[in-house]
């Protein structure tokens, strides 16, 4: 596959709570990726996917439920992921862990970047825990992340960061690094299948 072939980027909205803020930074980073160039963006909102509880569906002799079968090809076709997550009680949402655990090969040998938000820590507790989780499914997390501390003061009513220039500069660096890893890993998967 040529470097001119657009990277398929899945932006995952990790919170499913009522009145959540998560779609705001997800839409913003998805727009930045489209403007960045070289990305085809698929926004996956876990609130719409309705994945069942993985604890009741991990029997290898039973076919996965319909919502899992429907989401699998979207994840499998992605070259890279951006996970948008809040921090809940110094951790990440259960809905996000459930989504990770329903899949394995779909994540493997692909880069993952994080956009987080929260109080003073900007959601970094959630990101650091997710790095460990994604390592276990053989994904590669990038060092750069976008964090919004005290996020309620950082976005205007239209869902744009108040410090647009600073946020867009950080997003460009983040997306550059994600693209580098996405190209490198896509090329590697094309040369030899990734095995566990």
N, C-alpha and C positions, 0 to 999 in steps of 0.2 A: 504494500500500500504506500502511496506517495505521501510525502510531507504536505503536498497540496490538498490531499483529501482531508476535509474538515474532521476535527475531533468531535466525537459524540460525547457531550457532557450532560450527565444527569445531576440536576440540582434537587436535593431531597429535603423537603420541608419536614423536619423531625418532630415537631410538636403537633398533637392532635387535640389539645384542650380547647374548650369553648373560649371565645374572646382572646385567642392567642395572638401574639405579635409576630410569630415566626414567618407568616407569608410576606411581611413587609421587607425584611432583609433578604429573603429568598428572591423576591421579585427584583429587588435592586441588584443583587449579584448576578442574576440571570440576564438582566439588561446589560450589565457591564461586560459579561461574557459575549453577548451578541455583538456589542460594539467593539470589543477587543479584536474580533476577527479570527477566523479559523475554527470557531466552535459552532456546532449545531446543538442547541440547548433543548433539553427535555426536562420540564419541571414536574417532579413527582411529589405530590402532596399525600403524605401518609393518612391524613384524615379522609381522603377520597378512596384510598386503596382498601380499607377495611380488612386488613390482614387478621386472621384469627389468632388466638393465643397459641404460640408454638408448642407449649407444653402438652397440648392435647392433640398434636398432629405430627409428632416426630417418629411415628412408626414407619420404617422403610418399606413395609409391605402394603401400605395404604397410599394411594395417589395423593399428591398435595391438593389442598382445597382450591377451588376455582380462582379466588383472588390471588393466590400465590402463583398459579399457572399463568394468570394474566400479566402479572408484574415481571415475572422472570425474563421474558424476552427484552423488555425495556432495559433492565439492569444488564443483561448479557451483552446487549449491543453497545453499551456505553464504553468509551475509552477512558473516562475519568469521572470522578464524583466530587460534588461539593455537598457536604452535609451541613445543613443549617440547624443549629440547636440552641435552645435555651439551657440554663442551668437550673435544675430542680433539686433543692436540698443537697448542694455540692455534687450533683451528678447529672446525668443526661436522662431524657424521658424514656420510660419503659416502652413506649411505642417505637422508639428508634432501635432499642435493643432487640425487640421482637422482629423488626424488619431485617436487621442484620442476621439474626439467627435462622430465619427461614431460608436463607440462601448461603451458598458457599462459593461455588465455581464462578458465579456471576461477579463476585468481588475480586477474585484472585488475580494477581499480577497486574493490578491497575492502581493508579494513584488516587488518593483521597485528600481533599483539602477541606478545611473547616471554617465556617462562619458562625460565630457564637455571640450571644448577648446575655446580659444579666445585670446585676448590681455592680458593686465596685470592682469585682474580678472580671467582668465582661464575659462570663461563661467559660473561662479557661479551665475550671475544674472539670467541666463536662468534656472539654476537648482532650485533656490529658488522659482521662479514663477511656475515651473512645479510641485514642491512639493504640492502647493495649488491645482493645477488642478487635480493631481492624487488622492488627498484626497477626492475630490468631486465624483470620480467614485469608491470610496471605496477600493482603493489600499493602500498598506502600503509602504511608502518610507523608505529606510534604511538611517541611519545617514551618513555612509561612502560614499564618492564619489571619483571619480578620475578626477582631473582637470589639464589641461595642459595650463599654462599661457605662452603667446608668443610662441605658439606651433610650429611656423615655425623654431624655433631654437632647438626644442626638439626631432625631429624625423629625422632619416637619410634617405638616398635615397631609402632604402629598406623598409621603413615604420616601423622601429623599434625605440623605444626611445633611445636617446643617452645615458642617464643614465639607462641602461637596468636593473641593479641590483636594484636600487631604485624603478623604475617603477614596476618591477615584485614583489617586496616585498609589495608595496602598493596594487597591484592587488590581491595578495594572501589574504590579510586581507579583502579587499572588497568582494571577492568571497566567503570567509569563512562566512562572516556575511550574505551575500545574501542567501547562502545555508541554514544557520540556520533558517532564516525566511521562506524560501521556504519549508523546511521540516515541520516546525511548522504549517504553514498555510495549506499545503497539507493534513497533518494529521487531522487538524480541519475540513477542507471541507469534508474529508472522513467520519467523525463522524456525522456531521450535516450539511445540505446544508446551504449556506450563503444566507440570504434573505435581501432585502433592506427595 
